[in-house]
């Protein structure tokens, strides 16, 4: 099985990916951990693409969370048996980001590389509330829902996540 988890910042993509990986015993790749590796600002994007391609080529089963349209997005969506789009509204997403910041204050998030602390600043708040929800981004989600309607599920609330996990037979 292959599961792609995409969606708006703060919707819980990484948390859901970890849970699905545990439920199904599959390797999880957090694209944030690829992008935010030390030296990220100097690393060519082609190197990140090669890392993701190597992962895709070497794993028959996976859960991959993250958007990053330049990192084999079309391939991930085509190969996925299930596409989970996490499209929480802006304010609930921001609330989740702030809770995550408190939870990991002074510690590393499990989906980020060592030395990359959780950070919430004005730029990131703007991303969560507006910039990360651009017309182009929303159109991309709609495009893949139309391309793969039978394998796409949209989650907009915690209750929907809980129901989705309940259908997988996931423990609480």
N, C-alpha and C positions, 0 to 999 in steps of 0.2 A: 504494500500500500504506500501511496505517496500523498502527502497532504501539504498544500500551500496555504499559509495563513497570511492574509494581507489586510490592510485597512488603515484607518486614521490613527494618528498618534494618541496614546492614552486609552485605546480601546481594550488593551489586554492581549495583544498578539503574542508576546513572548511567554506570558503566563499560560495561555491556552496551548501554545506549542509544546511547552515543557510537560504539561499534563497529558497531552495526546501522545507525546513520545514515551512517557512512562506507561500509559495504558497499553499501547501497542508494542512496546519494546523496540521502538525505532530511534535511530540517530536523529538528533535535532540540530539544525543549523540556524543560528540567529544571524541574520545578515548585518545587524548592528555590530556583532562581534568581528565580522570581516571588515566592515567599513572603518570602525573606530580603533583598529589595531594601532599600537604605537607607530608613529611616523606617518599617520594617515594623510596629513596635509601634503607630504612630499611624494607619496606613493602614486604611481600612475594608475588610473582607473582600469587599464588593461590588466594589471596585476590582480585587482579584486575580481574582475570577470574571470580570469584564469582560475582563481581559487574556487569560485562557485562552480565553474564548469568541471573542475576536477572532482568536486564533491558529487555533482550530479552523475558524472561518469563512473564513479567508484561505489555508489550506493544504489541498491535495488529498491530499498525502502527508505523513506525519509519524511521528516516534517521540517519545512523551511518557513520561518517567519520573517516578514519584512517586505517592504515594497521595492525600493531601489530598481527602478525600471531599466537601468542600464546593466543590471546583473542577471542576465538570462531570464528576464521576466516572461517573455513569450514561451520559452521552453518550459519553465516551471509550471505555467498555467496549462500548457498542452499535456505535459506528462503527469500532472497531478490527478489522482483518482478522486480527490475532494478538494475544492477550493472554498476556503472559509473567508468571507469578507466581513471584517469587524468594523461596522460603520456607526459607532456611537455618536450621538449629538455632541456639539462642542462643549457645553458646560459639564455634563457628566464625564466627558473625557478629561477635561482639565482637573476635575475633582480627583479622578483616578491618578493623574500625574502627580498631584500634590500629595496624595496618600503614599504613592510609591516613593516620592522624595523623602518623606518622613521615615518610611520603612527602611530605606537603604542609606539614611544619613550616616556618613562616616564609613560606609562599607561599599563594596562593589556589588552591583546587580549581577545575578548569575548569567545573564545574557550579554554582558559587556566584558571586554578584555580587562585584565588586571591593570590598575592605574587609570581607569576611565570612570571617575566617580559620577554618580547621578547629579545632574545639574538642571536647575530650573531658573531661567532668567527671562527677561522681557522678550527676547528674540524667540525663545522656545514657546512661551505663552502665546505669542502672536502666531506661531506655526500651528499650535494645537487648535486655536480658535478660528483662524482664518486661512493663512497661507497654505497649510497642509490640506486644505479642502477646496483647492482651486477647481475651476470648471474643468480643466484638463484632467485632473486627478479623478474627479467624479465621473467624467466621461470614460476614463480607462476602466473603472470598476463596472460601469454599465456595459461597456463593450464586452468584457469577459463574462458577465452574467448572460448576455445575449449569445455569445459564442458557445458557452458551456452551461446551459441552463440545468441540465440533469445532474451535474456534479458540483454546483455552486450553492452554498448556503450563506445567507446574510444574517448576521447577528448585530442587533442594535441596543440590546439591554443585557444586564447581568442575568435576568430571568431567562432570556433566550439562550445564553451561554449554558446555564444550568440545565435547561431542557435538552440542549444539544449534547452535552456530556452525559446526561441520563440515557440518551439513546445509544451512546457508545458503550454503555455498561460500565462507565467510569465510576470508581469509588469517590466519595466526597472528600 
